[in-house]
Amino acid sequence: MPKISEGYIEQLYSESFTRLVNHVRRRHRLPREAAEELVQDAFLLACDRLQDEKTALCWLLKVLENFARNLRRKEARWRDVTGHEESARNPAVDAACHRRLEIETVFHHVFGPHAGEALESALGGATIRSLATRFRIPEGTLYRRLSESRAQARL
């Protein structure tokens, strides 16, 4: 089955972007930036997978619904685990909370009495290199563990 033309996707994007953003914002109560990102991701996916011009808008709506549900599930899980709102909704809770959750997820089995102290000092703009040095773990191992924990968190 032939894929649809990129010109058609560009036309659909220019005609329906604002409408789709507003639909996602109303239906899922998301901030404008998050809704715009979801719509852009859906159109990027459409460039690869969309097959039929007749069902393009319905397909985009279905993909957007799935993306929005996944985002809301992720935020709900984040609130359950940390007791904080997602940073996209509350800018005061930013990367430090995400970083702490990732560190705790990866290092839960190696935490000792000084782990809380190390975590607090590591939160101020920590990089993978500085975290690996602080916990005396090879950088590649830390990167692999973070990637695996993110993949498990998505499931």
Secondary structure as UniProt FT lines:
FT   HELIX           6..28
FT   HELIX           32..49
FT   TURN            54..55
FT   HELIX           56..82
FT   TURN            87..89
FT   TURN            91..92
FT   HELIX           95..107
FT   TURN            108..110
FT   TURN            113..114
FT   HELIX           115..122
FT   TURN            123..125
FT   HELIX           128..134
FT   TURN            135..136
FT   HELIX           139..154
//
